[in-house]
Amino acid sequence: MKFFLNKMLLSAAVVLVTPMFGSHVLADASQPLQTIQSLDVPRYMGTWHEIAKYPNRFQKQCVGNTSAEYSMRSDGKVKVLNRCQLASGEMDEAEGQARQVGGANSPKFEVRFAPAWLSWLPMVWGDYWVIDLDKEYELVAVSEPSREYLWVLARTQQVEQAKYDALLARLKARGFDMNKIELSPQGK
């Protein structure tokens, strides 16, 4: 009888707790994606190495050594130079442009890699939101409002495991699916 009663109490607890936990997890992903409070854009410029990402169609050809280099242009926009190593060993490059959305410290950008003559089309611009950044400007997470894309970038090709794990925990708490993230090979 005692076994049956304990089993019933355990089942009742699971039934009561599961919906609360489940709705909390779903609520995080359903909440609007928040960015960091502000971004020191000049400090953000420079080279960032891709540590991990959600797989995407436009990086399928990349097998490693993926990086992004950001530099200020004279017109106030940001030059974006993405590089990655192909299976052949050659490096592939894509040059684009980013424009800041909002004030001078806004962590929201729109990025395009389409030719300049197409820049008037809204669909050629993609959101680039800085959603997590350490105070040293050495480890960052970038995404967009739907959370379909995610990149973890660092100033170095390798990051401390504890810092990486802490970042992943913060991303998971904000509704990102950590089962989708894949490491990006660096240094080969």
TORTI-445019 format. One line per field, with one value per residue: residue number from 1; x, y, z of N, C-alpha, C, CB in turn; residue in one letter. Coordinates in nm, 4 decimals, decimal comma. Each point is the difference from the previous one (the first is absolute). Glycine has a CB too. Example, Ala and Ser with C-alpha at 12.3 -4.5 7.8 and 13.67 -1.06 7.14 Angstrom:
// residues 2
num	(1/2)
n.east	(1,3190/0,1542)
n.north	(-0,5690/0,2223)
n.up	(0,7800/-0,1966)
ca.east	(-0,0890/0,0820)
ca.north	(0,1190/0,1190)
ca.up	(0,0000/0,0060)
c.east	(0,0900/-0,0770)
c.north	(0,1200/0,1090)
c.up	(0,0000/0,0730)
cb.east	(-0,1892/0,1184)
cb.north	(-0,1173/-0,0628)
cb.up	(0,1246/-0,2145)
residu	(A/S)
END
This chain:
// residues 188
num	(1/2/3/4/5/6/7/8/9/10/11/12/13/14/15/16/17/18/19/20/21/22/23/24/25/26/27/28/29/30/31/32/33/34/35/36/37/38/39/40/41/42/43/44/45/46/47/48/49/50/51/52/53/54/55/56/57/58/59/60/61/62/63/64/65/66/67/68/69/70/71/72/73/74/75/76/77/78/79/80/81/82/83/84/85/86/87/88/89/90/91/92/93/94/95/96/97/98/99/100/101/102/103/104/105/106/107/108/109/110/111/112/113/114/115/116/117/118/119/120/121/122/123/124/125/126/127/128/129/130/131/132/133/134/135/136/137/138/139/140/141/142/143/144/145/146/147/148/149/150/151/152/153/154/155/156/157/158/159/160/161/162/163/164/165/166/167/168/169/170/171/172/173/174/175/176/177/178/179/180/181/182/183/184/185/186/187/188)
n.east	(0,0823/0,2868/0,0004/-0,2664/0,1002/0,2613/-0,1660/-0,1934/0,2394/0,1395/-0,2605/-0,0380/0,2928/-0,0427/-0,2652/0,1410/0,2589/-0,1128/-0,1512/0,2457/0,2054/-0,1732/-0,0401/0,3193/0,0637/-0,2216/0,0937/0,2876/-0,1285/-0,2195/0,2296/-0,0057/0,2739/0,0547/0,2068/0,1853/-0,1748/0,1593/0,1454/0,2555/-0,1252/0,3010/-0,0236/-0,1125/0,2743/0,1178/-0,0218/-0,2978/0,1845/-0,3071/0,0448/-0,2338/-0,1555/-0,2754/0,1701/-0,0278/-0,0563/0,2620/0,1919/-0,0659/0,3014/0,0758/0,1990/0,0394/0,0154/-0,3355/0,1682/-0,2467/0,2581/-0,2302/0,1648/-0,1928/-0,0916/0,1347/-0,3145/0,0665/0,0597/0,1560/0,1969/-0,1862/0,3229/-0,2288/0,3098/-0,1477/0,2739/-0,1706/0,0116/0,2442/0,1231/-0,1968/-0,0151/-0,3134/0,0647/-0,3148/0,1261/-0,2657/-0,0165/-0,0446/-0,2163/0,0632/-0,3126/0,0386/0,1414/0,2598/-0,1012/-0,1741/0,1319/-0,1535/0,2309/-0,2255/0,2502/-0,0565/0,1929/-0,1942/0,2336/0,0160/-0,2422/-0,1464/0,0329/-0,3181/-0,0413/-0,1234/0,1454/0,3072/-0,0645/0,0907/-0,1166/0,3201/-0,1844/0,3153/-0,2053/0,2874/0,2157/0,1823/-0,0212/0,2012/-0,2229/0,0465/-0,3107/-0,2022/-0,2419/-0,0169/-0,3248/-0,1408/-0,2302/0,0380/0,2416/0,0692/0,2905/0,1433/0,2763/0,1081/0,1759/0,2482/0,1408/0,0610/-0,0577/-0,1115/-0,2660/0,1566/-0,1505/-0,0939/-0,0835/-0,1633/-0,1811/-0,0914/-0,1082/-0,1803/-0,1450/-0,0889/-0,1246/-0,1839/-0,1311/-0,0989/-0,1841/0,3034/-0,1378/0,2866/-0,1225/0,1246/0,3084/0,1606/0,2502/0,0352/0,2361/0,1484/0,2610/-0,0256)
n.north	(-0,1192/0,1239/-0,0584/0,1605/0,2649/0,0320/-0,0176/0,2401/0,1964/-0,0459/0,0707/0,2754/0,0962/-0,0509/0,1692/0,2589/0,0154/-0,0317/0,2743/0,1428/-0,1078/0,0578/0,3042/0,0472/-0,1026/0,1762/0,2700/-0,0172/-0,0156/0,2397/0,2358/0,1857/-0,1770/0,1821/0,1244/-0,0401/0,2198/0,0482/-0,1508/0,1780/0,0086/0,0301/-0,2759/-0,1552/0,0663/-0,2907/-0,2318/-0,0937/-0,2839/-0,0747/-0,0863/-0,1125/0,0527/-0,0960/-0,2123/0,2811/-0,1464/0,1771/-0,2612/-0,2473/0,1025/-0,0147/-0,2760/0,2665/0,2794/0,1212/0,2906/0,1808/0,1902/0,1979/0,2185/0,2340/-0,0138/0,2800/-0,0938/-0,0369/-0,3018/-0,1785/-0,0242/-0,2765/-0,1047/-0,2763/-0,1248/-0,2834/-0,1425/-0,0573/-0,2835/0,1730/0,0563/0,2507/0,1906/-0,0364/0,3277/0,0212/0,3208/0,0242/0,2711/-0,0532/0,2363/0,0128/-0,1128/0,3099/0,2330/-0,0099/-0,2785/-0,1561/-0,2789/0,0960/-0,0720/0,0089/-0,2189/0,0985/-0,2520/0,1991/0,1205/0,2470/-0,0896/-0,1487/0,2818/0,0279/-0,3149/0,0826/-0,2538/0,1365/0,0146/-0,2975/0,1575/0,0427/-0,0468/0,0521/-0,2636/0,0572/0,2642/-0,1761/0,2887/-0,1094/0,1055/-0,3669/-0,0813/0,1337/-0,1996/0,1345/-0,0689/0,1393/0,0685/-0,3111/-0,0482/-0,0326/0,0640/-0,1247/0,1627/-0,1315/0,2747/-0,0888/0,2701/-0,3199/-0,1795/-0,0290/0,1269/-0,0918/-0,2893/0,2467/0,1738/-0,2349/-0,0540/0,3044/0,0094/-0,2546/0,1296/0,2543/-0,1791/-0,1657/0,2648/0,0799/-0,3001/-0,1527/-0,2911/-0,0200/-0,1951/0,2444/-0,0021/-0,1306/0,0683/0,2209/-0,2645/0,2549/-0,0886/-0,1338)
n.up	(0,0000/-0,0392/-0,3155/-0,0421/0,1422/-0,1773/-0,2672/0,0822/0,0607/-0,2794/-0,1607/0,1456/-0,0743/-0,3077/-0,0074/0,1293/-0,1811/-0,2960/-0,0040/0,1427/-0,2090/-0,2525/0,0574/0,0514/-0,2906/-0,1377/0,1429/-0,1444/-0,2841/0,0568/0,0816/-0,2676/-0,0483/0,2818/-0,2211/0,2294/0,1373/-0,2573/-0,2348/0,1389/-0,3490/0,0881/0,1585/-0,2674/-0,1748/-0,0346/-0,1526/0,1167/-0,0178/-0,1102/0,3351/-0,1863/-0,2604/0,0927/-0,2145/-0,1668/-0,2689/0,0649/0,1272/-0,2510/-0,0406/0,3312/-0,0001/0,2139/0,0556/0,0883/0,0141/0,0010/-0,1055/0,1651/-0,1968/0,1165/-0,3157/0,0286/0,0636/0,3463/-0,1398/0,1848/-0,2765/0,0724/-0,0752/0,0416/-0,0006/-0,0437/-0,0486/-0,2855/0,1207/-0,1348/0,3126/-0,1049/0,2466/-0,1157/0,0060/0,0651/-0,0590/0,1999/0,0361/0,3205/-0,0609/0,3255/-0,0158/0,1663/0,0355/-0,1117/0,1450/-0,2701/0,1363/-0,3083/-0,2351/-0,2084/-0,0709/-0,3097/-0,0657/-0,2115/-0,1798/0,1983/-0,1902/0,2695/0,2051/-0,1070/0,1185/0,3148/-0,1368/0,0440/0,3381/0,1358/0,2560/0,0390/0,3168/0,1151/0,1336/0,1629/0,0179/0,2304/0,1147/-0,2432/-0,2430/0,0603/-0,0939/-0,2493/0,0586/-0,3097/0,0503/-0,1939/0,2010/-0,0538/0,2402/-0,3534/0,1284/0,2644/-0,1051/0,2838/-0,1361/0,1782/-0,0736/-0,0622/-0,2483/0,3128/0,1462/0,2562/-0,0883/0,1752/-0,2538/-0,1350/0,2502/0,0272/-0,3005/0,0404/0,2549/-0,1688/-0,2314/0,1967/0,1142/-0,3080/-0,0596/-0,0712/-0,0726/0,2144/-0,2507/-0,1920/0,1272/-0,2554/0,1997/-0,2326/-0,0283/0,1509/-0,1618/-0,3175)
ca.east	(-0,0823/0,0889/0,0603/-0,1030/-0,0224/0,1174/-0,0040/-0,1060/0,0485/0,1017/-0,0695/-0,0701/0,1013/0,0467/-0,1088/-0,0114/0,1223/0,0341/-0,0548/0,0634/0,1342/-0,0137/-0,0450/0,1100/0,0941/-0,0642/-0,0185/0,1258/0,0159/-0,1076/0,0204/0,0848/0,1429/0,0599/0,1403/0,0714/-0,0489/0,0645/0,1196/0,1057/0,0251/0,1432/0,0658/-0,0460/0,0659/0,1145/-0,0228/-0,0678/0,0059/-0,1225/0,0220/-0,1131/-0,1116/-0,1065/0,0276/-0,0813/0,0236/0,1022/0,1333/0,0171/0,1280/0,1071/0,0400/0,0754/0,0678/-0,0957/0,0186/-0,0635/0,0779/-0,0839/0,0740/-0,0848/0,0129/-0,0075/-0,1404/-0,0624/-0,0407/0,1042/0,0411/-0,0001/0,0734/-0,0093/0,0919/-0,0011/0,0791/-0,0755/0,0557/0,1201/0,1069/-0,0053/-0,0837/-0,1101/-0,0298/-0,1222/0,0036/-0,1317/-0,0114/-0,0968/-0,0446/-0,0516/-0,1408/-0,0156/0,0998/0,1431/0,0392/-0,0937/0,0596/-0,0746/0,0473/-0,0488/0,1167/-0,0298/0,1106/-0,0435/0,0631/-0,0481/-0,1143/-0,1206/-0,0137/-0,1299/-0,0960/0,0058/0,0291/0,1432/0,0570/-0,0314/0,0265/0,1218/-0,0180/0,0924/-0,0894/0,0795/0,1373/0,0707/0,0468/0,1303/-0,0226/0,0769/-0,0900/-0,1285/-0,1031/-0,0738/-0,1167/-0,1011/-0,1231/-0,0684/0,0925/0,0305/0,1447/0,0765/0,1443/0,0847/0,1259/0,1001/0,1185/0,1027/-0,0545/-0,0414/-0,0491/-0,0006/-0,1201/-0,0936/-0,0668/-0,0871/-0,1125/-0,0842/-0,0725/-0,1035/-0,1050/-0,0789/-0,0770/-0,1067/-0,0991/-0,0707/-0,0828/0,0740/0,0106/0,1418/0,0203/0,0249/0,1282/0,1147/0,1303/0,0652/0,1429/0,0925/0,1419/0,0595)
ca.north	(0,1192/0,1157/0,0124/0,0535/0,1383/0,0762/0,0074/0,0961/0,1332/0,0332/0,0251/0,1277/0,1061/0,0124/0,0608/0,1404/0,0745/-0,0026/0,1118/0,1265/0,0024/0,0018/0,1303/0,0944/-0,0174/0,0509/0,1444/0,0666/0,0032/0,0782/0,1402/0,0720/-0,0119/0,1207/0,0240/0,0635/0,1366/0,0931/-0,0526/0,0935/-0,0482/-0,0027/-0,1080/-0,1257/-0,0190/-0,0903/-0,1381/-0,0936/-0,1376/-0,0752/-0,1106/-0,0912/0,0620/-0,0839/-0,0243/0,0799/-0,0327/0,0824/-0,0369/-0,1439/-0,0286/0,0270/-0,1143/0,0458/0,1298/0,1039/0,1238/0,1218/0,1203/0,1191/0,1267/0,1169/0,0681/0,1456/0,0427/-0,0386/-0,1406/-0,0946/-0,0976/-0,1358/-0,0937/-0,1356/-0,0953/-0,1366/-0,0965/-0,0993/-0,1355/-0,0018/0,0703/0,1405/0,0863/0,0662/0,1292/0,0707/0,1366/0,0593/0,1298/0,0032/0,1322/-0,0043/0,0343/0,0669/0,0991/-0,0268/-0,1152/-0,1091/-0,1298/-0,0564/0,0337/-0,0712/-0,0359/-0,0507/-0,0453/0,0217/0,1180/0,1304/0,0471/-0,0642/0,0343/0,0626/-0,1061/-0,0396/-0,1424/-0,0312/0,0327/-0,0942/0,0501/-0,0410/0,0561/-0,0438/-0,0392/-0,0299/0,0472/0,0160/0,1377/0,0160/-0,0028/-0,1136/-0,1112/0,0602/-0,0791/0,0821/-0,0688/0,0862/-0,0121/-0,1298/-0,0993/-0,1022/0,0020/0,0265/-0,0135/0,0317/0,0496/0,0380/0,0690/-0,1021/-0,1204/-0,0921/0,0682/-0,0819/-0,0829/0,0511/0,1184/-0,0485/-0,0693/0,1006/0,0676/-0,0921/-0,0056/0,1232/-0,0087/-0,0978/0,0657/0,0989/-0,0681/-0,0590/-0,1457/-0,0352/-0,1205/0,0413/0,0694/-0,0834/0,0650/0,0371/-0,0291/0,1130/-0,0233/-0,1078)
ca.up	(0,0000/0,0076/-0,1327/-0,0884/0,0393/-0,0435/-0,1459/-0,0339/0,0330/-0,0988/-0,1261/0,0135/-0,0024/-0,1382/-0,0771/0,0391/-0,0283/-0,1421/-0,0766/0,0381/-0,0573/-0,1452/-0,0480/0,0220/-0,1100/-0,1204/0,0131/-0,0330/-0,1450/-0,0589/0,0363/-0,0972/0,0251/0,0540/-0,0309/0,1101/0,0199/-0,0928/-0,0642/-0,0377/-0,1366/-0,0346/0,0739/-0,0587/-0,1291/0,0008/-0,0433/0,0885/-0,0490/0,0267/0,0928/-0,0187/-0,0723/-0,0508/-0,1421/-0,0912/-0,1414/-0,0645/0,0467/-0,0230/-0,0631/0,0961/0,0822/0,1165/0,0009/-0,0364/0,0756/-0,0486/0,0299/-0,0073/0,0017/-0,0265/-0,1289/0,0139/-0,0005/0,1255/-0,0041/0,0372/-0,1004/0,0540/-0,0841/0,0537/-0,0626/0,0515/-0,0765/-0,0752/0,0055/-0,0842/0,0711/-0,0370/0,0822/-0,0681/0,0611/-0,0370/0,0540/0,0170/0,0651/0,1097/0,0438/0,1363/0,0149/0,1285/0,0364/-0,0152/0,0821/-0,0239/-0,0325/-0,1126/-0,1340/-0,1158/-0,0808/-0,1341/-0,0833/-0,1379/-0,0605/0,0462/-0,0775/0,0531/0,1423/0,0250/0,0276/0,1418/0,0197/-0,0073/0,1308/0,1073/0,1346/0,0703/0,1332/0,1045/0,1092/0,1193/-0,0207/0,1273/0,0207/-0,0652/-0,1455/-0,0506/-0,0298/-0,0345/-0,0681/-0,0958/-0,0533/-0,0592/0,0787/-0,0020/0,0570/-0,1001/-0,0181/0,1212/-0,0112/0,1147/-0,0543/0,1002/-0,0539/-0,0203/-0,0624/0,1066/0,1198/0,1210/0,0043/0,1013/-0,0559/-0,1072/0,0636/0,0647/-0,1076/-0,0480/0,1021/-0,0123/-0,1244/0,0228/0,0854/-0,0823/-0,0978/-0,1117/0,0025/0,0016/-0,0810/-0,1382/-0,0161/-0,0383/0,0123/-0,1259/0,0103/-0,0148/0,0177/-0,0804)
c.east	(0,0867/0,0655/-0,0984/-0,0243/0,1168/0,0005/-0,1054/0,0460/0,1054/-0,0640/-0,0716/0,0983/0,0504/-0,1050/-0,0118/0,1208/0,0289/-0,0629/0,0641/0,1374/-0,0076/-0,0429/0,1079/0,1005/-0,0590/-0,0151/0,1284/0,0171/-0,1080/0,0110/0,0841/0,1473/0,0554/0,1469/0,0710/-0,0489/0,0587/0,1295/0,0953/0,0493/0,1483/0,0763/-0,0357/0,0704/0,1209/-0,0422/-0,0640/0,0038/-0,1289/0,0337/-0,1087/-0,1111/-0,1138/0,0341/-0,0947/0,0419/0,1149/0,1410/0,0294/0,1375/0,1182/0,0311/0,0811/0,0576/-0,0897/0,0213/-0,0785/0,0870/-0,0882/0,0889/-0,0938/0,0317/-0,0151/-0,1441/-0,0753/-0,0514/0,1209/0,0285/0,0080/0,0749/-0,0013/0,0930/-0,0235/0,0827/-0,0930/0,0673/0,1287/0,1203/0,0038/-0,0896/-0,1047/-0,0286/-0,1323/0,0065/-0,1403/0,0086/-0,1051/-0,0351/-0,0658/-0,1458/-0,0171/0,1133/0,1425/0,0482/-0,0918/0,0741/-0,0704/0,0547/-0,0834/0,1201/-0,0480/0,1289/-0,0356/0,0702/-0,0667/-0,1242/-0,1306/-0,0312/-0,1322/-0,1077/0,0097/0,0440/0,1477/0,0714/-0,0447/0,0352/0,1242/-0,0081/0,1024/-0,0850/0,0730/0,1436/0,0668/0,0578/0,1352/-0,0110/0,0845/-0,0868/-0,1401/-0,0936/-0,0824/-0,1163/-0,0910/-0,1343/-0,0660/0,0830/0,0327/0,1509/0,0662/0,1470/0,0631/0,1364/0,0937/0,1169/0,1128/-0,0656/-0,0489/-0,0494/0,0050/-0,1331/-0,1030/-0,0762/-0,0988/-0,1242/-0,0952/-0,0821/-0,1131/-0,1152/-0,0883/-0,0869/-0,1171/-0,1123/-0,0823/-0,0744/0,0716/0,0142/0,1471/0,0290/0,0329/0,1401/0,1107/0,1279/0,0583/0,1495/0,0856/0,1442/0,0636/0,0663)
c.north	(0,1257/0,0251/0,0660/0,1478/0,0876/0,0188/0,1008/0,1429/0,0465/0,0333/0,1336/0,1161/0,0226/0,0692/0,1484/0,0825/0,0092/0,1144/0,1332/0,0117/0,0114/0,1355/0,1053/-0,0084/0,0569/0,1513/0,0739/0,0138/0,0847/0,1487/0,0690/-0,0101/0,1349/0,0082/0,0448/0,1446/0,0991/-0,0617/0,1145/-0,0455/0,0035/-0,1134/-0,1377/-0,0309/-0,0919/-0,1393/-0,0815/-0,1375/-0,0725/-0,1225/-0,1065/0,0746/-0,0993/-0,0237/0,0829/-0,0288/0,0787/-0,0251/-0,1478/-0,0353/0,0158/-0,1244/0,0418/0,1381/0,1137/0,1218/0,1126/0,1166/0,1213/0,1240/0,1126/0,0569/0,1496/0,0508/-0,0406/-0,1430/-0,0876/-0,0921/-0,1355/-0,0886/-0,1355/-0,0911/-0,1376/-0,0874/-0,1017/-0,1367/-0,0100/0,0626/0,1478/0,0767/0,0668/0,1300/0,0532/0,1366/0,0563/0,1318/-0,0112/0,1446/-0,0154/0,0445/0,0600/0,0985/-0,0498/-0,1208/-0,1192/-0,1289/-0,0687/0,0536/-0,0741/-0,0209/-0,0474/-0,0411/0,0104/0,1234/0,1300/0,0453/-0,0665/0,0426/0,0689/-0,1032/-0,0443/-0,1445/-0,0347/0,0311/-0,1021/0,0598/-0,0635/0,0682/-0,0595/-0,0274/-0,0367/0,0397/0,0167/0,1413/0,0260/0,0088/-0,1096/-0,1191/0,0576/-0,1054/0,0962/-0,0826/0,1009/-0,0332/-0,1378/-0,1127/-0,1131/-0,0130/0,0340/-0,0222/0,0351/0,0333/0,0391/0,0695/-0,0979/-0,1248/-0,1036/0,0835/-0,0958/-0,0739/0,0554/0,1221/-0,0400/-0,0668/0,0991/0,0764/-0,0892/-0,0105/0,1243/-0,0041/-0,0974/0,0623/0,1020/-0,0644/-0,0582/-0,1504/-0,0390/-0,1306/0,0349/0,0574/-0,0983/0,0813/0,0264/-0,0237/0,1242/-0,0501/-0,1095/0,0546)
c.up	(0,0000/-0,1363/-0,0970/0,0294/-0,0448/-0,1516/-0,0462/0,0273/-0,0997/-0,1342/0,0035/-0,0060/-0,1412/-0,0843/0,0324/-0,0422/-0,1497/-0,0787/0,0360/-0,0627/-0,1513/-0,0521/0,0205/-0,1149/-0,1283/0,0057/-0,0368/-0,1507/-0,0658/0,0338/-0,1068/0,0399/0,0459/-0,0409/0,1277/0,0087/-0,0997/-0,0511/-0,0315/-0,1373/-0,0368/0,0705/-0,0585/-0,1325/0,0155/-0,0422/0,1112/-0,0653/0,0392/0,0848/-0,0185/-0,0724/-0,0121/-0,1467/-0,0876/-0,1436/-0,0612/0,0516/-0,0227/-0,0549/0,0967/0,0835/0,1222/-0,0183/-0,0475/0,0891/-0,0654/0,0420/-0,0248/0,0058/-0,0387/-0,1375/0,0226/0,0031/0,1270/0,0029/0,0339/-0,1185/0,0696/-0,0986/0,0693/-0,0781/0,0598/-0,0922/-0,0660/0,0126/-0,0815/0,0694/-0,0323/0,0963/-0,0891/0,0738/-0,0512/0,0659/0,0036/0,0720/0,1098/0,0311/0,1358/0,0003/0,1385/0,0233/-0,0115/0,0799/-0,0192/-0,0354/-0,1175/-0,1320/-0,1025/-0,0907/-0,1365/-0,0690/-0,1475/-0,0559/0,0452/-0,0758/0,0424/0,1435/0,0331/0,0306/0,1461/0,0211/-0,0085/0,1319/0,1031/0,1350/0,0593/0,1356/0,0959/0,1238/0,1288/-0,0309/0,1350/0,0091/-0,0657/-0,1518/-0,0649/-0,0393/-0,0200/-0,0587/-0,0836/-0,0537/-0,0685/0,0649/0,0023/0,0624/-0,0977/-0,0202/0,1330/-0,0305/0,1334/-0,0583/0,1126/-0,0694/-0,0296/-0,0585/0,1012/0,1174/0,1175/0,0078/0,0977/-0,0530/-0,1094/0,0594/0,0665/-0,1047/-0,0518/0,1005/-0,0075/-0,1256/0,0153/0,0826/-0,0775/-0,1166/-0,1194/0,0205/-0,0100/-0,0740/-0,1447/-0,0212/-0,0367/0,0118/-0,1387/0,0142/-0,0272/0,0105/-0,0798/-0,1228)
cb.east	(-0,1803/0,0426/0,1419/-0,1064/-0,1365/0,1285/0,0764/-0,1746/-0,0484/0,1632/-0,0278/-0,1776/0,0668/0,1386/-0,1217/-0,1394/0,0884/0,0203/-0,2129/-0,1269/0,0861/-0,0558/-0,2370/-0,0303/0,0948/-0,1210/-0,1716/0,1010/0,1051/-0,1444/-0,0162/-0,1897/0,0189/-0,1611/-0,0556/0,2053/-0,0274/-0,1017/-0,1314/0,0689/-0,2275/-0,0123/-0,0036/-0,2211/-0,0780/0,1072/0,1957/-0,1509/0,2540/-0,1033/0,1105/0,0604/0,1580/-0,1779/0,0806/-0,0285/-0,2400/-0,1745/-0,0147/-0,2434/-0,0992/-0,0699/-0,0007/0,0527/0,2132/-0,1670/0,2283/-0,2330/0,2186/-0,1939/0,2163/-0,0120/-0,0907/0,2192/0,0049/-0,0602/-0,1794/-0,0701/0,1298/-0,2214/0,1480/-0,2389/0,1718/-0,2276/0,1966/-0,0794/-0,2313/-0,1470/0,1293/0,0395/0,1906/-0,0985/0,2446/-0,1362/0,2331/-0,0999/0,0681/0,0910/-0,0326/0,2307/-0,0762/-0,1187/-0,1668/0,0303/0,0937/-0,1721/0,0664/-0,2051/0,2334/-0,2362/0,1339/-0,2038/0,0736/-0,2249/0,0618/0,2339/0,1546/0,0464/0,2464/0,0659/0,0138/-0,1792/-0,2221/-0,0061/0,0039/0,0395/-0,2435/0,1419/-0,2455/0,1985/-0,1572/-0,1540/-0,0641/0,0550/-0,1259/0,1018/-0,0513/0,1865/0,1417/0,1131/-0,0084/0,2092/0,0150/0,1284/-0,0313/-0,1183/-0,0920/-0,2196/-0,0250/-0,1941/-0,0070/-0,1290/-0,1178/-0,0674/-0,0639/0,1394/0,1531/0,1674/-0,1492/0,1563/0,1390/0,1521/0,2029/0,2004/0,1464/0,1688/0,2094/0,1757/0,1501/0,1796/0,2081/0,1678/0,1510/0,1726/-0,1715/0,1250/-0,2297/0,0195/-0,1573/-0,2429/-0,0736/-0,1444/0,0386/-0,1790/-0,0479/-0,1722/-0,0395/-0,1711)
cb.north	(-0,1259/-0,0465/-0,2048/-0,2274/-0,0773/-0,0891/-0,2397/-0,1734/-0,0444/-0,1489/-0,2456/-0,1117/-0,0573/-0,2070/-0,2200/-0,0720/-0,0737/-0,2454/-0,1246/0,0001/-0,1371/-0,2398/-0,0634/-0,0199/-0,2057/-0,2170/-0,0378/-0,0907/-0,2261/-0,2021/-0,0572/0,1595/-0,1844/-0,0046/0,0617/-0,1516/-0,0536/0,1988/-0,1925/0,0495/0,0799/0,2474/0,1437/0,0357/0,2277/0,1354/0,0162/0,1824/-0,0020/0,0803/0,1576/-0,1310/0,1481/0,0901/-0,2339/0,1801/-0,0537/0,1692/0,1812/-0,0143/0,0750/0,2416/-0,1397/-0,2338/-0,1198/-0,1737/-0,0756/-0,1013/-0,1144/-0,1223/-0,1173/0,0516/-0,2015/0,0160/-0,0174/0,2349/0,0500/0,0102/0,1746/0,0358/0,1845/0,0384/0,1813/0,0330/0,0301/0,1780/-0,0922/0,0100/-0,2095/-0,0607/0,0398/-0,2214/0,0474/-0,2160/0,0350/-0,2254/0,1235/-0,2161/0,0803/0,0447/-0,1852/-0,2008/0,0961/0,2418/0,1578/0,1663/-0,0219/-0,0213/0,0398/0,0985/-0,0628/0,1474/-0,1542/-0,1073/-0,1402/0,0589/0,0421/-0,1931/0,0204/0,1871/-0,0754/0,1645/-0,0459/0,0475/0,2443/-0,1922/0,0380/-0,0287/0,0341/0,1357/-0,0793/-0,1922/0,1171/-0,2476/0,0040/-0,1240/0,2474/0,0758/-0,1657/0,2216/-0,1756/0,1320/-0,1763/0,0157/0,2341/0,0760/0,0543/0,0465/0,0679/-0,0683/0,0547/-0,1532/0,0801/-0,1943/0,2051/0,0915/0,0413/-0,1786/0,1493/0,1610/-0,1982/-0,0853/0,1393/-0,0326/-0,2005/0,0219/0,1269/-0,1290/-0,1376/0,1278/0,0533/-0,1881/-0,0342/0,1677/0,1494/0,2163/-0,0255/0,1198/-0,1237/0,0447/0,1739/-0,1361/-0,1133/0,1727/-0,2355/0,1594/0,0829/-0,1568)
cb.up	(0,1205/0,2454/0,0437/-0,0142/0,1970/0,1962/-0,0139/0,0527/0,2409/0,1185/-0,0334/0,1374/0,2340/0,0249/-0,0039/0,1915/0,2205/0,0188/-0,0148/0,2151/0,1914/0,0083/0,0507/0,2503/0,1099/-0,0250/0,1801/0,2099/0,0091/0,0126/0,2456/-0,0501/-0,1726/0,1942/-0,2409/-0,0292/0,2400/0,1194/-0,0968/0,2451/-0,0632/-0,0348/0,2073/0,1109/-0,0754/0,1806/-0,1552/0,0943/0,0175/-0,2176/0,1650/0,2092/-0,1281/0,1659/0,0544/0,1752/-0,0187/-0,0335/0,1699/-0,0404/-0,2163/0,0085/-0,2054/0,0490/-0,0391/-0,0773/0,0748/0,0125/-0,0617/0,1091/-0,0574/0,2465/-0,1252/-0,1169/-0,2478/0,0265/-0,1744/0,2438/-0,1365/0,1233/-0,0958/0,0723/-0,0410/0,1048/0,1574/-0,1612/0,0305/-0,1998/-0,0005/-0,2405/0,1639/-0,0800/0,0233/-0,0226/-0,0877/0,0028/-0,2124/0,0954/-0,2390/0,0940/-0,1592/0,0902/0,1498/-0,0386/0,1651/-0,0765/0,2396/0,1447/0,0858/0,0181/0,2067/-0,0151/0,1826/0,0478/-0,1977/0,0614/-0,1896/-0,1493/0,0089/-0,1502/-0,2402/0,0427/-0,0923/-0,2463/-0,0591/-0,1554/0,0311/-0,2154/-0,0449/-0,0950/-0,1722/0,0719/-0,2146/0,0055/0,2143/0,1893/0,0015/0,1428/0,1348/-0,0409/0,1860/-0,0628/0,1803/-0,2206/-0,0530/-0,2050/0,2248/-0,1134/-0,2431/0,1484/-0,2465/0,1637/-0,2058/0,1491/0,1279/0,1924/-0,1898/-0,0737/-0,1385/0,1200/-0,0595/0,1829/0,0531/-0,1512/0,0370/0,1874/-0,0637/-0,1266/0,1484/0,1222/-0,1319/-0,0116/0,1953/0,0635/0,0721/-0,0351/-0,1055/0,2169/0,1497/-0,0206/0,1656/-0,1564/0,2227/-0,0519/-0,0702/0,0974/0,2149/0,0830)
residu	(M/K/F/F/L/N/K/M/L/L/S/A/A/V/V/L/V/T/P/M/F/G/S/H/V/L/A/D/A/S/Q/P/L/Q/T/I/Q/S/L/D/V/P/R/Y/M/G/T/W/H/E/I/A/K/Y/P/N/R/F/Q/K/Q/C/V/G/N/T/S/A/E/Y/S/M/R/S/D/G/K/V/K/V/L/N/R/C/Q/L/A/S/G/E/M/D/E/A/E/G/Q/A/R/Q/V/G/G/A/N/S/P/K/F/E/V/R/F/A/P/A/W/L/S/W/L/P/M/V/W/G/D/Y/W/V/I/D/L/D/K/E/Y/E/L/V/A/V/S/E/P/S/R/E/Y/L/W/V/L/A/R/T/Q/Q/V/E/Q/A/K/Y/D/A/L/L/A/R/L/K/A/R/G/F/D/M/N/K/I/E/L/S/P/Q/G/K)
END
